[in-house]
Amino acid sequence: MPMIDAYATVGTFADKHQLARDLAAAVMQIEQVPDIPMFRQNTAAFVHELPAGALSNVDGDGNYVRVQVLTNAGALDRDKQLAVVSRLTEIVAAAAGDPTLANRTWVLHRGARGRLGPLGPRAHQRRARRRRPRPARRAGPGDFCSLIARSLAAPRRSRTSAPIARRGERTRPADPAEPLPLTESTNYR
């Protein structure tokens, strides 16, 4: 279900309630949903009046309007998105009684992933969280001890997998056919 937010400075619109109704009706019409109570009651527009000085461009002008439309992902294809931008810009300029406001109105559209409506997107996130695979069970103390024992029993190797020389040991056999010397290991079972 679409949600529309319109932001403007105080005094831009004479009848905010009528503007909210017109914005909601326009989005519902462009989205081409059935005209039934479920869609009529869940398509809403909110008009936010910002205090003077809360909105500005680089030059310091604050006579802009920002309209944000939030719909389900895929609800509006590209043609419908362009129609929403055009129609909402016309409605905003007419509600303000200033045709030049059409040049200073930004209409943004975002298709939200997940569910919108009375339950909101959080309900979808909770269900998705429940479906996530659980992490693997951590090794217990017995597993840790056997891991340590195996690592101590294994011959020591450097990063290059060559044996580490201890005092009195040679690192490479004199004869290439001779196997590498093994160190004694202790079994910790």
DRENPA-3360 file (N, C-alpha, C; in nm, 2 decimals, always signed):
BEGIN
1 = MPMIDAYA = +0.08/-0.12/+0.00/+0.00/+0.00/+0.00/+0.09/+0.12/+0.00 ~ +0.06/+0.22/-0.09/+0.15/+0.34/-0.10/+0.14/+0.43/+0.02 ~ +0.25/+0.49/+0.06/+0.25/+0.60/+0.16/+0.32/+0.71/+0.09 ~ +0.26/+0.83/+0.11/+0.31/+0.95/+0.04/+0.34/+1.05/+0.15 ~ +0.46/+1.11/+0.15/+0.50/+1.22/+0.24/+0.53/+1.34/+0.16 ~ +0.47/+1.45/+0.19/+0.50/+1.58/+0.13/+0.56/+1.68/+0.23 ~ +0.67/+1.74/+0.20/+0.74/+1.83/+0.29/+0.75/+1.96/+0.23 ~ +0.70/+2.07/+0.31/+0.71/+2.20/+0.26/+0.72/+2.30/+0.38;
9 = TVGTFADK = +0.76/+2.42/+0.36/+0.76/+2.51/+0.47/+0.62/+2.56/+0.51 ~ +0.61/+2.61/+0.63/+0.48/+2.65/+0.68/+0.42/+2.76/+0.59 ~ +0.29/+2.74/+0.56/+0.22/+2.84/+0.48/+0.22/+2.82/+0.33 ~ +0.28/+2.71/+0.28/+0.29/+2.68/+0.14/+0.15/+2.63/+0.09 ~ +0.08/+2.56/+0.17/-0.05/+2.50/+0.13/-0.16/+2.56/+0.22 ~ -0.27/+2.60/+0.16/-0.38/+2.65/+0.23/-0.46/+2.54/+0.30 ~ -0.49/+2.43/+0.22/-0.57/+2.32/+0.27/-0.49/+2.19/+0.26 ~ -0.42/+2.16/+0.37/-0.33/+2.05/+0.38/-0.41/+1.91/+0.37;
17 = HQLARDLA = -0.53/+1.91/+0.43/-0.61/+1.79/+0.43/-0.65/+1.75/+0.29 ~ -0.70/+1.85/+0.21/-0.74/+1.83/+0.07/-0.62/+1.78/-0.01 ~ -0.50/+1.84/+0.01/-0.38/+1.81/-0.06/-0.35/+1.66/-0.03 ~ -0.35/+1.62/+0.09/-0.33/+1.48/+0.13/-0.42/+1.38/+0.06 ~ -0.55/+1.42/+0.06/-0.65/+1.33/-0.01/-0.62/+1.32/-0.16 ~ -0.59/+1.44/-0.22/-0.56/+1.44/-0.37/-0.43/+1.36/-0.40 ~ -0.33/+1.37/-0.32/-0.21/+1.29/-0.35/-0.23/+1.14/-0.34 ~ -0.31/+1.10/-0.23/-0.33/+0.96/-0.21/-0.42/+0.91/-0.33;
25 = AAVMQIEQ = -0.52/+0.98/-0.37/-0.61/+0.94/-0.47/-0.54/+0.93/-0.61 ~ -0.45/+1.02/-0.63/-0.37/+1.02/-0.76/-0.28/+0.89/-0.77 ~ -0.21/+0.86/-0.66/-0.12/+0.75/-0.66/-0.20/+0.62/-0.67 ~ -0.32/+0.61/-0.60/-0.40/+0.50/-0.61/-0.45/+0.48/-0.76 ~ -0.49/+0.59/-0.82/-0.54/+0.58/-0.96/-0.43/+0.54/-1.05 ~ -0.31/+0.59/-1.04/-0.20/+0.56/-1.13/-0.15/+0.41/-1.11 ~ -0.16/+0.37/-0.98/-0.12/+0.23/-0.95/-0.22/+0.13/-1.01 ~ -0.34/+0.18/-1.04/-0.44/+0.10/-1.09/-0.49/-0.02/-1.00;
33 = VPDIPMFR = -0.50/+0.01/-0.88/-0.56/-0.09/-0.78/-0.71/-0.08/-0.78 ~ -0.78/-0.18/-0.74/-0.93/-0.17/-0.73/-0.97/-0.07/-0.63 ~ -1.08/+0.00/-0.66/-1.14/+0.10/-0.57/-1.22/+0.03/-0.47 ~ -1.16/-0.03/-0.37/-1.23/-0.10/-0.26/-1.17/-0.05/-0.13 ~ -1.25/-0.06/-0.02/-1.21/-0.01/+0.10/-1.07/-0.05/+0.15 ~ -1.03/-0.17/+0.12/-0.89/-0.21/+0.17/-0.79/-0.12/+0.11 ~ -0.79/-0.09/-0.02/-0.69/+0.00/-0.08/-0.71/+0.15/-0.04 ~ -0.84/+0.19/-0.03/-0.87/+0.33/+0.00/-0.82/+0.36/+0.15;
41 = QNTAAFVH = -0.83/+0.26/+0.24/-0.80/+0.29/+0.38/-0.65/+0.27/+0.40 ~ -0.58/+0.21/+0.31/-0.43/+0.18/+0.33/-0.34/+0.27/+0.24 ~ -0.40/+0.35/+0.16/-0.32/+0.45/+0.08/-0.33/+0.58/+0.15 ~ -0.22/+0.63/+0.20/-0.23/+0.75/+0.28/-0.12/+0.85/+0.24 ~ -0.15/+0.98/+0.26/-0.06/+1.08/+0.24/-0.04/+1.17/+0.37 ~ +0.08/+1.21/+0.39/+0.11/+1.29/+0.51/+0.17/+1.42/+0.46 ~ +0.12/+1.53/+0.51/+0.18/+1.67/+0.47/+0.25/+1.72/+0.59 ~ +0.38/+1.74/+0.58/+0.47/+1.78/+0.69/+0.51/+1.93/+0.66;
49 = ELPAGALS = +0.47/+2.01/+0.76/+0.51/+2.15/+0.74/+0.64/+2.17/+0.82 ~ +0.74/+2.22/+0.76/+0.87/+2.25/+0.82/+0.87/+2.40/+0.86 ~ +0.94/+2.43/+0.97/+0.95/+2.57/+1.01/+1.03/+2.65/+0.91 ~ +1.01/+2.78/+0.90/+1.09/+2.86/+0.81/+1.23/+2.85/+0.84 ~ +1.31/+2.83/+0.74/+1.46/+2.81/+0.75/+1.50/+2.67/+0.76 ~ +1.41/+2.57/+0.77/+1.44/+2.43/+0.78/+1.47/+2.37/+0.64 ~ +1.45/+2.44/+0.54/+1.46/+2.39/+0.40/+1.54/+2.50/+0.32 ~ +1.64/+2.45/+0.25/+1.72/+2.55/+0.17/+1.79/+2.48/+0.06;
57 = NVDGDGNY = +1.82/+2.56/-0.05/+1.91/+2.52/-0.15/+2.04/+2.59/-0.13 ~ +2.14/+2.58/-0.22/+2.27/+2.64/-0.20/+2.26/+2.79/-0.19 ~ +2.17/+2.85/-0.27/+2.15/+3.00/-0.27/+2.07/+3.05/-0.15 ~ +2.01/+2.96/-0.07/+1.94/+3.01/+0.04/+1.79/+3.01/+0.02 ~ +1.74/+2.97/-0.10/+1.60/+2.97/-0.12/+1.53/+2.85/-0.05 ~ +1.42/+2.87/+0.01/+1.35/+2.77/+0.09/+1.21/+2.74/+0.04 ~ +1.18/+2.78/-0.09/+1.05/+2.76/-0.14/+1.04/+2.63/-0.23 ~ +1.08/+2.52/-0.17/+1.08/+2.39/-0.24/+0.98/+2.30/-0.18;
65 = VRVQVLTN = +0.94/+2.20/-0.25/+0.85/+2.09/-0.20/+0.91/+1.96/-0.23 ~ +0.91/+1.87/-0.13/+0.97/+1.74/-0.16/+0.85/+1.64/-0.13 ~ +0.83/+1.55/-0.23/+0.72/+1.45/-0.21/+0.79/+1.32/-0.23 ~ +0.77/+1.23/-0.13/+0.83/+1.10/-0.13/+0.72/+0.99/-0.14 ~ +0.72/+0.90/-0.23/+0.62/+0.80/-0.25/+0.69/+0.66/-0.22 ~ +0.63/+0.59/-0.13/+0.68/+0.46/-0.09/+0.58/+0.35/-0.13 ~ +0.62/+0.26/-0.21/+0.53/+0.16/-0.26/+0.59/+0.02/-0.24 ~ +0.52/-0.08/-0.26/+0.57/-0.22/-0.27/+0.67/-0.22/-0.39;
73 = AGALDRDK = +0.77/-0.31/-0.37/+0.86/-0.32/-0.49/+0.79/-0.38/-0.61 ~ +0.81/-0.31/-0.72/+0.75/-0.36/-0.85/+0.61/-0.31/-0.87 ~ +0.55/-0.23/-0.77/+0.41/-0.19/-0.79/+0.40/-0.09/-0.90 ~ +0.51/-0.01/-0.93/+0.50/+0.09/-1.03/+0.61/+0.06/-1.13 ~ +0.57/+0.04/-1.26/+0.68/+0.02/-1.36/+0.72/+0.16/-1.40 ~ +0.82/+0.17/-1.49/+0.88/+0.30/-1.53/+0.77/+0.40/-1.58 ~ +0.68/+0.36/-1.66/+0.57/+0.45/-1.71/+0.49/+0.50/-1.60 ~ +0.45/+0.42/-1.50/+0.37/+0.46/-1.39/+0.45/+0.55/-1.30;
81 = QLAVVSRL = +0.58/+0.53/-1.28/+0.66/+0.62/-1.20/+0.67/+0.76/-1.26 ~ +0.68/+0.77/-1.40/+0.68/+0.90/-1.46/+0.55/+0.97/-1.45 ~ +0.44/+0.89/-1.45/+0.31/+0.94/-1.44/+0.29/+1.00/-1.29 ~ +0.34/+0.92/-1.20/+0.33/+0.97/-1.06/+0.40/+1.10/-1.04 ~ +0.52/+1.11/-1.09/+0.60/+1.24/-1.08/+0.52/+1.35/-1.15 ~ +0.47/+1.33/-1.27/+0.40/+1.44/-1.34/+0.27/+1.48/-1.26 ~ +0.19/+1.38/-1.22/+0.06/+1.41/-1.16/+0.08/+1.48/-1.02 ~ +0.17/+1.42/-0.94/+0.19/+1.48/-0.81/+0.25/+1.62/-0.81;
89 = TEIVAAAA = +0.33/+1.65/-0.91/+0.39/+1.78/-0.93/+0.27/+1.88/-0.96 ~ +0.18/+1.84/-1.05/+0.07/+1.92/-1.08/-0.02/+1.95/-0.96 ~ -0.05/+1.85/-0.88/-0.13/+1.86/-0.77/-0.07/+1.95/-0.66 ~ +0.06/+1.94/-0.64/+0.13/+2.03/-0.54/+0.13/+2.17/-0.59 ~ +0.15/+2.20/-0.72/+0.15/+2.33/-0.77/+0.01/+2.39/-0.76 ~ -0.09/+2.32/-0.79/-0.23/+2.37/-0.78/-0.27/+2.39/-0.64 ~ -0.23/+2.31/-0.54/-0.26/+2.33/-0.40/-0.20/+2.45/-0.34 ~ -0.08/+2.48/-0.39/-0.01/+2.60/-0.34/-0.06/+2.73/-0.41;
97 = GDPTLANR = -0.13/+2.71/-0.53/-0.17/+2.83/-0.60/-0.05/+2.90/-0.67 ~ +0.05/+2.83/-0.70/+0.17/+2.88/-0.76/+0.22/+2.79/-0.87 ~ +0.19/+2.82/-1.00/+0.23/+2.73/-1.11/+0.38/+2.72/-1.12 ~ +0.46/+2.81/-1.07/+0.60/+2.80/-1.08/+0.66/+2.70/-0.98 ~ +0.58/+2.66/-0.88/+0.63/+2.57/-0.78/+0.65/+2.43/-0.85 ~ +0.60/+2.41/-0.96/+0.62/+2.28/-1.04/+0.77/+2.27/-1.07 ~ +0.84/+2.38/-1.09/+0.98/+2.37/-1.12/+1.07/+2.35/-0.99 ~ +1.00/+2.37/-0.87/+1.08/+2.35/-0.75/+1.02/+2.24/-0.66;
105 = TWVLHRGA = +0.96/+2.14/-0.73/+0.90/+2.03/-0.66/+0.98/+1.90/-0.69 ~ +1.02/+1.83/-0.59/+1.09/+1.70/-0.62/+1.00/+1.59/-0.57 ~ +0.98/+1.50/-0.66/+0.90/+1.38/-0.63/+1.00/+1.26/-0.64 ~ +1.01/+1.19/-0.53/+1.09/+1.07/-0.52/+1.01/+0.95/-0.50 ~ +1.05/+0.84/-0.57/+0.98/+0.71/-0.55/+1.07/+0.61/-0.51 ~ +1.02/+0.53/-0.41/+1.10/+0.42/-0.36/+1.01/+0.30/-0.35 ~ +1.05/+0.19/-0.41/+0.98/+0.06/-0.39/+1.04/-0.02/-0.28 ~ +0.97/-0.04/-0.17/+1.02/-0.11/-0.06/+1.02/-0.26/-0.07;
113 = RGRLGPLG = +1.12/-0.32/-0.03/+1.12/-0.47/-0.03/+1.04/-0.52/+0.09 ~ +0.97/-0.62/+0.07/+0.89/-0.68/+0.19/+0.75/-0.63/+0.18 ~ +0.68/-0.64/+0.30/+0.54/-0.60/+0.30/+0.52/-0.46/+0.36 ~ +0.43/-0.39/+0.30/+0.38/-0.27/+0.36/+0.24/-0.29/+0.40 ~ +0.19/-0.20/+0.47/+0.05/-0.21/+0.51/+0.04/-0.21/+0.66 ~ -0.07/-0.26/+0.72/-0.09/-0.25/+0.86/+0.02/-0.32/+0.95 ~ +0.07/-0.43/+0.90/+0.18/-0.50/+0.97/+0.31/-0.44/+0.95 ~ +0.33/-0.37/+0.84/+0.46/-0.30/+0.82/+0.57/-0.40/+0.77;
121 = PRAHQRRA = +0.68/-0.34/+0.73/+0.79/-0.42/+0.69/+0.86/-0.50/+0.80 ~ +0.84/-0.46/+0.92/+0.91/-0.53/+1.04/+0.85/-0.68/+1.05 ~ +0.73/-0.70/+1.02/+0.67/-0.83/+1.03/+0.74/-0.92/+0.93 ~ +0.77/-0.88/+0.81/+0.84/-0.95/+0.71/+0.98/-0.98/+0.76 ~ +1.04/-0.89/+0.82/+1.18/-0.91/+0.87/+1.19/-1.01/+0.98 ~ +1.09/-1.01/+1.06/+1.09/-1.11/+1.17/+1.07/-1.25/+1.11 ~ +0.98/-1.27/+1.01/+0.96/-1.40/+0.95/+1.09/-1.44/+0.88 ~ +1.16/-1.35/+0.81/+1.28/-1.38/+0.74/+1.39/-1.43/+0.84;
129 = RRRRPRPA = +1.40/-1.36/+0.96/+1.49/-1.40/+1.06/+1.47/-1.54/+1.11 ~ +1.35/-1.58/+1.12/+1.32/-1.71/+1.17/+1.36/-1.82/+1.07 ~ +1.37/-1.79/+0.94/+1.40/-1.88/+0.84/+1.55/-1.90/+0.82 ~ +1.63/-1.81/+0.88/+1.77/-1.81/+0.86/+1.83/-1.94/+0.92 ~ +1.93/-2.00/+0.86/+1.99/-2.12/+0.91/+2.07/-2.08/+1.04 ~ +2.06/-2.17/+1.14/+2.13/-2.14/+1.26/+2.28/-2.17/+1.25 ~ +2.36/-2.10/+1.33/+2.51/-2.13/+1.32/+2.54/-2.27/+1.37 ~ +2.65/-2.32/+1.32/+2.69/-2.45/+1.37/+2.72/-2.46/+1.52;
137 = RRAGPGDF = +2.70/-2.57/+1.58/+2.72/-2.59/+1.72/+2.87/-2.57/+1.75 ~ +2.90/-2.49/+1.85/+3.04/-2.48/+1.88/+3.10/-2.60/+1.95 ~ +3.23/-2.62/+1.93/+3.29/-2.74/+1.99/+3.29/-2.73/+2.14 ~ +3.27/-2.84/+2.21/+3.27/-2.84/+2.35/+3.41/-2.86/+2.40 ~ +3.43/-2.87/+2.54/+3.56/-2.88/+2.59/+3.63/-3.00/+2.55 ~ +3.56/-3.11/+2.53/+3.63/-3.24/+2.49/+3.68/-3.22/+2.35 ~ +3.61/-3.15/+2.26/+3.65/-3.13/+2.13/+3.78/-3.04/+2.12 ~ +3.78/-2.94/+2.22/+3.89/-2.85/+2.22/+4.02/-2.92/+2.26;
145 = CSLIARSL = +4.01/-3.01/+2.36/+4.12/-3.08/+2.41/+4.18/-3.17/+2.30 ~ +4.09/-3.24/+2.22/+4.14/-3.32/+2.12/+4.20/-3.24/+2.01 ~ +4.15/-3.12/+1.98/+4.21/-3.03/+1.88/+4.35/-2.99/+1.93 ~ +4.37/-2.96/+2.05/+4.50/-2.92/+2.10/+4.60/-3.04/+2.09 ~ +4.55/-3.16/+2.13/+4.63/-3.28/+2.12/+4.68/-3.31/+1.98 ~ +4.58/-3.29/+1.89/+4.62/-3.32/+1.75/+4.72/-3.22/+1.70 ~ +4.71/-3.09/+1.74/+4.80/-2.99/+1.69/+4.94/-3.01/+1.75 ~ +4.94/-3.06/+1.88/+5.07/-3.08/+1.94/+5.14/-3.21/+1.88;
153 = AAPRRSRT = +5.06/-3.30/+1.84/+5.11/-3.43/+1.78/+5.16/-3.41/+1.64 ~ +5.11/-3.31/+1.57/+5.15/-3.29/+1.43/+5.29/-3.23/+1.43 ~ +5.37/-3.26/+1.33/+5.50/-3.21/+1.32/+5.49/-3.06/+1.29 ~ +5.59/-2.98/+1.35/+5.59/-2.84/+1.33/+5.63/-2.80/+1.19 ~ +5.56/-2.71/+1.14/+5.59/-2.66/+1.00/+5.59/-2.51/+1.00 ~ +5.67/-2.45/+0.92/+5.67/-2.30/+0.91/+5.56/-2.26/+0.81 ~ +5.55/-2.14/+0.78/+5.45/-2.09/+0.68/+5.47/-2.15/+0.54 ~ +5.59/-2.18/+0.51/+5.62/-2.24/+0.38/+5.61/-2.39/+0.38;
161 = SAPIARRG = +5.56/-2.44/+0.49/+5.55/-2.59/+0.51/+5.68/-2.66/+0.52 ~ +5.79/-2.59/+0.54/+5.92/-2.65/+0.56/+5.93/-2.67/+0.71 ~ +6.00/-2.78/+0.76/+6.01/-2.80/+0.90/+6.09/-2.69/+0.97 ~ +6.06/-2.66/+1.10/+6.13/-2.57/+1.17/+6.25/-2.64/+1.24 ~ +6.37/-2.58/+1.22/+6.49/-2.64/+1.28/+6.50/-2.62/+1.43 ~ +6.52/-2.73/+1.50/+6.55/-2.72/+1.64/+6.70/-2.73/+1.66 ~ +6.75/-2.71/+1.78/+6.89/-2.72/+1.80/+6.93/-2.86/+1.78 ~ +7.04/-2.88/+1.71/+7.09/-3.01/+1.68/+7.02/-3.09/+1.57;
169 = ERTRPADP = +6.92/-3.03/+1.51/+6.85/-3.09/+1.40/+6.88/-3.03/+1.27 ~ +6.88/-3.10/+1.17/+6.90/-3.04/+1.03/+6.77/-3.02/+0.97 ~ +6.76/-2.91/+0.89/+6.63/-2.88/+0.82/+6.61/-2.95/+0.69 ~ +6.71/-2.99/+0.62/+6.70/-3.06/+0.50/+6.78/-3.19/+0.51 ~ +6.73/-3.29/+0.45/+6.82/-3.41/+0.45/+6.94/-3.39/+0.36 ~ +7.05/-3.46/+0.39/+7.17/-3.45/+0.31/+7.14/-3.51/+0.17 ~ +7.07/-3.63/+0.18/+7.04/-3.70/+0.05/+6.89/-3.67/+0.02 ~ +6.86/-3.62/-0.10/+6.72/-3.59/-0.13/+6.63/-3.71/-0.12;
177 = AEPLPLTE = +6.67/-3.83/-0.13/+6.59/-3.95/-0.12/+6.56/-3.98/+0.03 ~ +6.64/-3.92/+0.12/+6.62/-3.95/+0.26/+6.50/-3.87/+0.31 ~ +6.41/-3.93/+0.39/+6.29/-3.86/+0.44/+6.33/-3.75/+0.54 ~ +6.24/-3.66/+0.56/+6.26/-3.55/+0.66/+6.26/-3.61/+0.80 ~ +6.34/-3.56/+0.89/+6.33/-3.61/+1.03/+6.20/-3.58/+1.09 ~ +6.15/-3.67/+1.17/+6.02/-3.65/+1.24/+6.06/-3.63/+1.39 ~ +5.98/-3.54/+1.45/+6.00/-3.52/+1.59/+5.91/-3.61/+1.67 ~ +5.94/-3.64/+1.79/+5.86/-3.72/+1.87/+5.73/-3.64/+1.91;
185 = STNYR = +5.63/-3.71/+1.92/+5.50/-3.65/+1.96/+5.44/-3.72/+2.08 ~ +5.37/-3.66/+2.16/+5.31/-3.72/+2.28/+5.16/-3.73/+2.25 ~ +5.10/-3.84/+2.29/+4.96/-3.86/+2.27/+4.89/-3.81/+2.40 ~ +4.80/-3.72/+2.39/+4.74/-3.66/+2.51/+4.60/-3.71/+2.54 ~ +4.57/-3.84/+2.51/+4.44/-3.89/+2.53/+4.42/-3.93/+2.67;
% end
